[in-house]
Amino acid sequence: MDHKILNLREHSELLGRAAEWFHAKWGVPLETYRESMEQCVKGEGPVPQWYVAMDGGTIVGGLGVIENDFHDHKDLAPNVCAVYVEEACRCQGIAGALLNHVSEDMAGLGVGTLYLLTDHTSFYERYGWEFLCMAQGDGEDEPSRMYVRRWRSA
């Protein structure tokens, strides 16, 4: 399969489909995704940004970059969020390609550090992320792991 990663700001025609896809995966209100993606398409700053991995005309993965991914460390921003790859498409390098793409793209936009909140314990290290601290997610009973990825911005 040949997967292509697209920046939503350059493919506004995918906004509605992408918002519905992320909403179906994470249960965050559809309008929340739409508003964030509309800001992305307007291009008023480096954040928010949204990315989708496409297999032909089908979204098979995606992620976003927002100021805060609903946690108590408001100073750790911006955050990679909503990382998801369809189950049937996992173990094909799509998540890694998305993570590398977002890092390169954000560096090009002048952002030299990204944060990510997750319950995974070893996945993100494979792609250059480092464990930073524990963070309390809004409405969560247990804290989650906060990762950081730093590089020189362009």
N, CA, C and O of each residue as an XYZ file, in Angstrom:
616
protein
N       0.843     -1.197      0.000
C       0.000      0.000      0.000
C       0.877      1.245      0.000
O       1.931      1.282      0.636
N       0.434      2.238     -0.707
C       1.179      3.483     -0.807
C       0.428      4.554     -0.019
O      -0.653      4.985     -0.420
N       1.006      4.978      1.100
C       0.351      5.968      1.958
C       0.965      7.336      1.723
O       2.180      7.478      1.587
N       0.109      8.328      1.679
C       0.544      9.706      1.469
C       0.091     10.523      2.671
O      -1.068     10.436      3.077
N       0.992     11.316      3.245
C       0.637     12.181      4.363
C       0.378     13.581      3.833
O       1.205     14.164      3.132
N      -0.786     14.102      4.182
C      -1.194     15.421      3.707
C      -1.378     16.383      4.867
O      -1.896     16.015      5.921
N      -0.947     17.620      4.661
C      -1.196     18.701      5.612
C      -2.578     19.255      5.293
O      -2.849     19.629      4.152
N      -3.441     19.308      6.279
C      -4.799     19.780      6.036
C      -4.817     21.229      5.549
O      -5.700     21.609      4.779
N      -3.849     22.044      5.990
C      -3.835     23.447      5.557
C      -3.658     23.573      4.056
O      -4.023     24.591      3.468
N      -3.095     22.536      3.428
C      -2.901     22.529      1.977
C      -3.978     21.726      1.258
O      -4.016     21.688      0.028
N      -4.861     21.078      2.035
C      -5.916     20.229      1.458
C      -7.225     20.483      2.189
O      -7.788     19.583      2.810
N      -7.698     21.712      2.107
C      -8.910     22.096      2.837
C     -10.140     21.313      2.385
O     -11.134     21.252      3.109
N     -10.082     20.715      1.197
C     -11.204     19.913      0.729
C     -11.455     18.686      1.609
O     -12.528     18.085      1.554
N     -10.462     18.321      2.418
C     -10.592     17.161      3.313
C     -11.104     17.530      4.701
O     -11.293     16.648      5.539
N     -11.330     18.810      4.960
C     -11.680     19.268      6.314
C     -12.883     18.524      6.892
O     -12.790     18.001      8.002
N     -13.984     18.462      6.192
C     -15.185     17.806      6.705
C     -14.965     16.331      6.976
O     -15.344     15.824      8.032
N     -14.352     15.638      6.021
C     -14.072     14.205      6.196
C     -13.117     13.965      7.346
O     -13.305     13.037      8.132
N     -12.085     14.802      7.448
C     -11.107     14.634      8.521
C     -11.757     14.874      9.885
O     -11.518     14.115     10.824
N     -12.564     15.907     10.001
C     -13.233     16.193     11.276
C     -14.110     15.012     11.689
O     -14.106     14.607     12.852
N     -14.854     14.466     10.743
C     -15.713     13.315     11.047
C     -14.889     12.089     11.425
O     -15.267     11.344     12.329
N     -13.771     11.873     10.744
C     -12.909     10.719     11.026
C     -12.334     10.806     12.441
O     -12.416      9.842     13.202
N     -11.755     11.954     12.796
C     -11.187     12.110     14.144
C     -12.286     12.001     15.206
O     -12.081     11.373     16.245
N     -13.432     12.600     14.955
C     -14.557     12.524     15.892
C     -14.948     11.066     16.137
O     -15.200     10.677     17.278
N     -15.001     10.272     15.093
C     -15.378      8.858     15.222
C     -14.340      8.074     16.024
O     -14.689      7.112     16.707
N     -13.086      8.468     15.949
C     -12.019      7.737     16.653
C     -11.938      8.114     18.121
O     -11.699      7.252     18.966
N     -12.132      9.387     18.441
C     -11.853      9.872     19.789
C     -13.083     10.335     20.561
O     -13.001     10.497     21.779
N     -14.209     10.552     19.911
C     -15.416     10.950     20.618
C     -15.441     12.406     21.058
O     -16.377     12.831     21.735
N     -14.434     13.167     20.685
C     -14.435     14.608     20.953
C     -15.493     15.210     20.028
O     -15.625     14.767     18.887
N     -16.248     16.205     20.490
C     -17.314     16.758     19.644
C     -16.829     17.145     18.244
O     -15.763     17.737     18.075
N     -17.633     16.797     17.261
C     -17.319     17.085     15.863
C     -17.010     18.561     15.665
O     -16.070     18.903     14.946
N     -17.784     19.438     16.289
C     -17.594     20.878     16.120
C     -16.232     21.334     16.650
O     -15.645     22.276     16.118
N     -15.731     20.675     17.687
C     -14.403     21.011     18.222
C     -13.336     20.758     17.159
O     -12.449     21.585     16.944
N     -13.434     19.608     16.501
C     -12.482     19.317     15.427
C     -12.649     20.301     14.263
O     -11.663     20.814     13.733
N     -13.888     20.559     13.872
C     -14.139     21.478     12.751
C     -13.520     22.852     13.020
O     -12.836     23.410     12.161
N     -13.766     23.392     14.216
C     -13.241     24.724     14.555
C     -11.720     24.747     14.506
O     -11.129     25.676     13.956
N     -11.089     23.733     15.075
C      -9.628     23.674     15.084
C      -9.082     23.537     13.663
O      -8.095     24.180     13.307
N      -9.722     22.706     12.866
C      -9.267     22.507     11.487
C      -9.505     23.744     10.622
O      -8.712     24.036      9.726
N     -10.586     24.467     10.883
C     -10.820     25.720     10.161
C      -9.732     26.739     10.491
O      -9.278     27.464      9.607
N      -9.308     26.802     11.762
C      -8.196     27.678     12.147
C      -6.930     27.266     11.414
O      -6.184     28.116     10.929
N      -6.689     25.970     11.332
C      -5.516     25.439     10.640
C      -5.505     25.891      9.182
O      -4.485     26.369      8.685
N      -6.628     25.740      8.503
C      -6.732     26.081      7.084
C      -6.544     27.581      6.861
O      -5.991     27.991      5.840
N      -7.004     28.407      7.814
C      -6.819     29.863      7.698
C      -5.343     30.242      7.761
O      -4.936     31.256      7.193
N      -4.537     29.429      8.454
C      -3.102     29.638      8.485
C      -2.640     30.867      9.239
O      -1.694     31.534      8.820
N      -3.297     31.173     10.346
C      -2.944     32.378     11.100
C      -1.772     32.173     12.056
O      -1.343     33.120     12.716
N      -1.260     30.977     12.136
C      -0.120     30.691     12.997
C       0.268     29.232     12.860
O      -0.378     28.476     12.134
N       1.326     28.834     13.558
C       1.765     27.443     13.421
C       0.828     26.435     14.108
O       0.864     25.246     13.794
N       0.000     26.903     15.035
C      -0.896     26.010     15.776
C      -2.299     26.583     15.688
O      -2.485     27.782     15.893
N      -3.290     25.756     15.387
C      -3.272     24.292     15.249
C      -2.884     23.846     13.839
O      -2.970     24.605     12.873
N      -2.453     22.587     13.760
C      -2.177     21.921     12.487
C      -2.803     20.531     12.535
O      -2.911     19.930     13.604
N      -3.212     20.027     11.385
C      -3.810     18.697     11.274
C      -3.236     17.984     10.063
O      -2.972     18.597      9.028
N      -3.047     16.675     10.210
C      -2.423     15.853      9.183
C      -3.201     14.547      9.047
O      -3.679     13.991     10.036
N      -3.323     14.064      7.808
C      -3.955     12.772      7.577
C      -3.063     11.918      6.690
O      -2.381     12.419      5.797
N      -3.084     10.620      6.957
C      -2.422      9.642      6.103
C      -3.503      9.051      5.208
O      -4.526      8.569      5.696
N      -3.280      9.089      3.922
C      -4.267      8.640      2.949
C      -3.781      7.388      2.231
O      -2.604      7.269      1.889
N      -4.694      6.468      2.010
C      -4.466      5.316      1.150
C      -5.473      5.476      0.021
O      -6.641      5.117      0.164
N      -5.019      6.009     -1.085
C      -5.947      6.397     -2.147
C      -6.823      7.518     -1.621
O      -6.311      8.551     -1.190
N      -8.130      7.333     -1.649
C      -9.049      8.352     -1.152
C      -9.541      8.103      0.266
O     -10.488      8.749      0.713
N      -8.907      7.168      0.981
C      -9.351      6.802      2.320
C      -8.382      7.290      3.383
O      -7.172      7.099      3.261
N      -8.912      7.922      4.429
C      -8.084      8.315      5.578
C      -7.797      7.064      6.397
O      -8.720      6.387      6.851
N      -6.516      6.759      6.586
C      -6.133      5.572      7.356
C      -5.387      5.929      8.635
O      -5.118      5.056      9.460
N      -5.049      7.205      8.809
C      -4.356      7.635     10.011
C      -4.347      9.143     10.080
O      -4.657      9.826      9.104
N      -3.989      9.655     11.240
C      -3.912     11.094     11.377
C      -3.458     11.515     12.750
O      -3.360     10.712     13.678
N      -3.183     12.802     12.853
C      -2.845     13.424     14.133
C      -2.966     14.930     13.981
O      -3.078     15.455     12.873
N      -2.940     15.609     15.112
C      -3.022     17.056     15.108
C      -1.984     17.665     16.024
O      -1.311     16.964     16.780
N      -1.862     18.973     15.947
C      -1.031     19.745     16.878
C      -1.920     20.867     17.391
O      -2.407     21.696     16.623
N      -2.124     20.879     18.716
C      -2.946     21.889     19.367
C      -2.159     22.470     20.534
O      -1.120     21.925     20.905
N      -2.634     23.562     21.118
C      -1.917     24.174     22.243
C      -1.828     23.234     23.434
O      -0.741     23.027     23.974
N      -2.963     22.654     23.858
C      -2.972     21.803     25.047
C      -3.919     20.638     24.823
O      -5.073     20.827     24.437
N      -3.425     19.435     25.069
C      -4.214     18.221     24.859
C      -4.957     17.833     26.140
O      -4.908     16.683     26.577
N      -5.643     18.813     26.733
C      -6.526     18.582     27.883
C      -5.783     17.979     29.076
O      -6.165     16.925     29.584
N      -4.719     18.657     29.520
C      -3.967     18.211     30.694
C      -3.554     19.409     31.541
O      -3.747     20.561     31.152
N      -2.980     19.114     32.707
C      -2.696     20.154     33.698
C      -1.374     20.892     33.494
O      -1.092     21.821     34.249
N      -0.571     20.532     32.533
C       0.700     21.222     32.280
C       0.521     22.201     31.119
O       1.008     21.968     30.013
N      -0.175     23.283     31.387
C      -0.495     24.255     30.329
C       0.760     24.885     29.735
O       0.728     25.394     28.615
N       1.879     24.853     30.490
C       3.139     25.434     30.021
C       3.828     24.551     28.974
O       4.726     25.020     28.275
N       3.427     23.299     28.858
C       4.046     22.386     27.908
C       3.215     22.383     26.628
O       2.246     21.635     26.496
N       3.619     23.235     25.692
C       2.839     23.418     24.467
C       3.796     23.734     23.317
O       4.898     24.239     23.534
N       3.357     23.429     22.084
C       2.116     22.789     21.668
C       2.185     21.274     21.811
O       3.258     20.706     22.018
N       1.025     20.626     21.697
C       0.892     19.186     21.894
C       0.462     18.472     20.625
O      -0.453     18.914     19.930
N       1.129     17.365     20.331
C       0.627     16.444     19.323
C      -0.562     15.733     19.953
O      -0.491     15.316     21.110
N      -1.642     15.589     19.216
C      -2.857     14.990     19.770
C      -3.513     14.061     18.756
O      -3.189     14.076     17.568
N      -4.431     13.263     19.250
C      -5.328     12.448     18.422
C      -4.578     11.533     17.457
O      -5.036     11.310     16.336
N      -3.424     10.998     17.883
C      -2.662     10.092     17.021
C      -3.465      8.793     16.872
O      -3.805      8.141     17.859
N      -3.756      8.438     15.631
C      -4.537      7.219     15.404
C      -4.239      6.664     14.019
O      -4.119      7.407     13.045
N      -4.122      5.336     13.955
C      -4.003      4.618     12.687
C      -5.031      3.496     12.722
O      -5.153      2.784     13.718
N      -5.763      3.346     11.633
C      -6.765      2.287     11.544
C      -6.112      0.936     11.869
O      -4.994      0.654     11.438
N      -6.834      0.109     12.639
C      -6.282     -1.182     13.059
C      -5.745     -2.008     11.899
O      -4.665     -2.589     12.003
N      -6.479     -2.068     10.804
C      -6.063     -2.873      9.655
C      -4.788     -2.344      9.003
O      -4.160     -3.050      8.215
N      -4.402     -1.111      9.323
C      -3.237     -0.479      8.696
C      -2.058     -0.334      9.654
O      -1.045      0.267      9.295
N      -2.173     -0.864     10.844
C      -1.080     -0.749     11.815
C       0.093     -1.649     11.425
O      -0.056     -2.576     10.629
N       1.252     -1.359     11.998
C       2.497     -2.106     11.748
C       2.963     -1.964     10.306
O       3.626     -2.855      9.775
N       2.622     -0.855      9.678
C       3.066     -0.568      8.314
C       3.885      0.721      8.261
O       4.190      1.216      7.176
N       4.242      1.271      9.429
C       5.057      2.479      9.484
C       4.284      3.779      9.357
O       4.891      4.844      9.246
N       2.963      3.717      9.372
C       2.169      4.935      9.179
C       2.305      5.882     10.363
O       2.497      7.082     10.169
N       2.211      5.372     11.572
C       2.326      6.239     12.751
C       3.698      6.909     12.791
O       3.802      8.106     13.058
N       4.745      6.135     12.524
C       6.087      6.703     12.511
C       6.240      7.769     11.443
O       6.860      8.807     11.673
N       5.672      7.507     10.275
C       5.738      8.496      9.186
C       4.990      9.766      9.579
O       5.461     10.870      9.306
N       3.830      9.620     10.218
C       3.078     10.792     10.688
C       3.889     11.579     11.716
O       3.975     12.804     11.636
N       4.481     10.876     12.681
C       5.254     11.550     13.737
C       6.471     12.264     13.159
O       6.787     13.380     13.572
N       7.153     11.636     12.214
C       8.300     12.292     11.581
C       7.856     13.482     10.743
O       8.508     14.526     10.743
N       6.753     13.325     10.032
C       6.237     14.407      9.197
C       5.860     15.624     10.040
O       6.210     16.755      9.700
N       5.144     15.385     11.143
C       4.725     16.514     11.986
C       5.940     17.222     12.568
O       5.946     18.448     12.672
N       6.961     16.474     12.945
C       8.170     17.095     13.491
C       8.846     17.986     12.457
O       9.224     19.119     12.758
N       8.997     17.476     11.242
C       9.627     18.258     10.175
C       8.783     19.471      9.799
O       9.307     20.569      9.619
N       7.485     19.267      9.683
C       6.602     20.361      9.283
C       6.591     21.465     10.337
O       6.684     22.646     10.002
N       6.478     21.086     11.598
C       6.441     22.094     12.660
C       7.787     22.821     12.769
O       7.815     24.018     13.055
N       8.883     22.123     12.550
C      10.189     22.786     12.539
C      10.225     23.839     11.446
O      10.739     24.939     11.651
N       9.677     23.503     10.281
C       9.607     24.451      9.178
C       8.738     25.660      9.488
O       8.907     26.726      8.897
N       7.800     25.484     10.428
C       6.938     26.591     10.855
C       7.522     27.339     12.057
O       6.881     28.231     12.613
N       8.749     26.965     12.452
C       9.427     27.669     13.542
C       9.187     27.106     14.927
O       9.556     27.739     15.916
N       8.574     25.923     15.028
C       8.312     25.303     16.329
C       9.374     24.238     16.564
O       9.451     23.262     15.818
N      10.193     24.418     17.596
C      11.315     23.525     17.859
C      11.082     22.479     18.926
O      11.965     21.660     19.177
N       9.919     22.477     19.566
C       9.615     21.503     20.621
C       8.134     21.132     20.546
O       7.268     21.995     20.403
N       7.866     19.842     20.644
C       6.493     19.350     20.716
C       6.344     18.454     21.941
O       7.306     17.829     22.387
N       5.130     18.400     22.477
C       4.807     17.548     23.620
C       3.690     16.602     23.215
O       2.943     16.862     22.271
N       3.591     15.491     23.951
C       2.595     14.482     23.624
C       2.204     13.738     24.897
O       3.070     13.282     25.643
N       0.922     13.617     25.142
C       0.386     12.927     26.320
C      -0.145     11.574     25.882
O      -0.918     11.493     24.927
N       0.261     10.501     26.573
C      -0.132      9.155     26.158
C      -0.095      8.177     27.316
O       0.522      8.436     28.349
N      -0.765      7.049     27.130
C      -0.670      5.931     28.066
C       0.332      4.891     27.573
O       0.652      3.951     28.301
N       0.830      5.046     26.352
C       1.825      4.105     25.819
C       3.135      4.270     26.577
O       3.483      5.372     27.000
N       3.859      3.166     26.745
C       5.091      3.233     27.524
C       6.365      3.070     26.712
O       7.439      3.374     27.230
N       6.308      2.611     25.480
C       7.554      2.464     24.720
C       7.425      2.837     23.252
O       8.435      2.921     22.554
N       6.238      3.057     22.777
C       6.021      3.305     21.356
C       6.724      4.557     20.852
O       7.423      4.498     19.841
N       6.560      5.672     21.519
C       7.044      6.953     20.996
C       8.559      7.096     21.045
O       9.130      7.867     20.273
N       9.217      6.367     21.937
C      10.680      6.414     22.005
C      11.307      5.987     20.670
O      12.381      6.468     20.307
N      10.647      5.098     19.952
C      11.165      4.622     18.656
C      11.308      5.751     17.654
O      12.062      5.638     16.688
N      10.585      6.842     17.881
C      10.554      7.937     16.915
C      11.178      9.219     17.448
O      10.866     10.309     16.969
N      12.062      9.092     18.442
C      12.815     10.237     18.933
C      12.172     11.022     20.063
O      12.669     12.085     20.435
N      11.075     10.517     20.615
C      10.417     11.186     21.735
C      11.044     10.714     23.039
O      11.458      9.560     23.149
N      11.116     11.604     24.031
C      11.685     11.275     25.340
C      10.636     11.490     26.422
O       9.882     12.463     26.389
N      10.597     10.562     27.388
C       9.697     10.729     28.521
C      10.125     11.970     29.300
O      11.311     12.149     29.577
N       9.165     12.830     29.657
C       9.455     14.061     30.382
C       8.933     14.016     31.808
O       9.684     14.268     32.751
N       7.650     13.697     31.977
C       7.043     13.715     33.310
C       5.658     13.075     33.225
O       5.194     12.707     32.146
N       5.015     12.949     34.370
C       3.629     12.509     34.397
C       2.745     13.759     34.378
O       3.108     14.789     34.945
N       1.604     13.664     33.733
C       0.666     14.789     33.657
C      -0.745     14.256     33.873
O      -1.078     13.135     33.488
N      -1.552     15.086     34.493
C      -2.931     14.693     34.785
C      -3.851     15.172     33.661
O      -4.001     16.373     33.437
N      -4.458     14.224     32.966
C      -5.407     14.559     31.918
C      -6.728     14.999     32.526
O      -7.161     14.454     33.541
N      -7.366     15.978     31.913
C      -8.671     16.452     32.391
C      -9.650     15.285     32.448
O      -9.845     14.583     31.455
N     -10.267     15.079     33.617
C     -11.273     14.039     33.779
C     -10.715     12.630     33.884
O     -11.484     11.670     33.920
N      -9.405     12.484     33.932
C      -8.781     11.161     34.032
C      -8.497     10.825     35.492
O      -8.156     11.708     36.279
N      -8.636      9.554     35.852
C      -8.362      9.117     37.219
C      -6.868      9.007     37.507
O      -6.415      9.338     38.603
N      -6.119      8.550     36.539
C      -4.682      8.325     36.698
C      -3.889      9.255     35.779
O      -4.347      9.579     34.683
N      -2.711      9.684     36.213
C      -1.877     10.503     35.326
C      -1.370      9.693     34.137
O      -1.312      8.464     34.186
N      -1.007     10.392     33.081
C      -0.467      9.779     31.867
C       0.959     10.263     31.652
O       1.428     11.181     32.326
N       1.625      9.644     30.724
C       3.020      9.983     30.427
C       3.087     11.160     29.452
O       2.394     11.178     28.434
N       3.926     12.134     29.776
C       4.162     13.275     28.898
C       5.525     13.072     28.239
O       6.536     12.863     28.911
N       5.524     13.138     26.919
C       6.749     13.014     26.138
C       7.085     14.347     25.492
O       6.223     15.209     25.326
N       8.361     14.502     25.127
C       8.820     15.713     24.463
C       9.696     15.295     23.279
O      10.390     14.279     23.323
N       9.644     16.098     22.233
C      10.534     15.948     21.082
C      11.069     17.333     20.769
O      10.312     18.266     20.499
N      12.391     17.446     20.811
C      13.059     18.721     20.541
C      13.976     18.598     19.338
O      14.559     17.539     19.106
N      14.106     19.667     18.573
C      15.009     19.755     17.445
C      15.215     21.231     17.147
O      14.551     22.087     17.730
N      16.103     21.516     16.272
C      16.311     22.913     15.863
C      15.246     23.269     14.852
O      15.053     22.549     13.872
N      14.553     24.368     15.076
C      13.557     24.801     14.097
C      14.261     25.506     12.948
O      15.378     26.005     13.086
N      13.576     25.531     11.813
C      14.170     26.133     10.595
C      14.221     27.639     10.708
O      14.684     28.312      9.787
